[in-house]
Amino acid sequence: MTQLQTAAELPPAYLATLNQLNLNPLWPSLRAFLPEGEPTGASVATHWRYNDVRPLLMQAGELTPIEKAERRVLVLCNPGLGLEKLQATPSIYVGMQLILPGEDAPNHRHTPSAIRLVVEGSGGYTTVEGEKLPMEHGDLILTPPGLWHEHGHEGDGPVVWLDALDLPLIYLLEHSFADAAPLQQAKTAPDASETRFTRAGLVPYDELDSSAPYPMRRYPWKDTRNALLALAGQTGRDKPIHLAYINPLSGEACLPFLGFSALMLRPGETLRLPRRSCSQVLHVVEGTGTTTANDTTFSWADADVSALPAHSRVTITNGSSKKPAFLFIVDDAPLHKKLRIYMEREW
Ligand code: GTQ
């Protein structure tokens, strides 16, 4: 590629005139915005240990009443992007949220999509449009864009979950906002994962031709874990044990921009992930091990979180030779696919 003219090679007065009129020449910046062959990015592979985050979150529980926070969250920020941006990756926001017994995180709805993955505690719940969704360890809870949601806690002890939102992207679009409303009247019935969508391959007949965008809003971990173990029993060691969370009616991703999946690593297994164009966040549901993203290696344990930049070369090892390890993965692959830019590239 030819070396293009730099801004310094242009007369300063010419540049000043352009800038006064809100104009810029493209060619001095062209290679930065369209680098040859490989993208560049500011985000860096980053790891958060739950052992570091947990005491600080508990401290927030003492320092900040829920009424003064609405959502008591510590945000996991990528240092390469700037902590004030609240970005784990350029498109994915991730936080750890604490709710204490008897507290309410008030009802609201917003343009960004969100999910929760329950980290610890029992008795928490999220109500989405009147449907009360219990939150037990590892459960995935969807709060899709525009749907009213609130959180509460009827048990004892702290409840913590991981929040993931497409907030950075919606904020970039200058379309990020919320509405507030009084607490909902939740129905007492069990949620759809226990009544209407209890088993893959079966949907209520009246939903057969339905295109309801978010029919199932809770994916219990006990089902996901059992499904991973069942798959592992039938899968050769040359194939990963990896399940995608989908909308049971459409077969598509659960939410418009973010994708969710669960990965099981067999005892002692090392897995080289495909080198994907999307960025991703890994959360340890259960286990210990190490992850290498390009030149950076982290060791991980229960409830840790890693943010991995787009195009990373990722290798994951289960540190136990006896027990499986389970990871929950958030990525922006559905967005890449909708934009028709999704790639899996050579390592
Ligand atoms: O629980 O609704 O971490 O609205 C950030 C924004 C959680 C939530 C976050 C939110 C929520």
Residues whose N, C-alpha, C, O or C-beta is under 5 A from the ligand:
A	BS01	GTQ	R71 V73 G95 D163
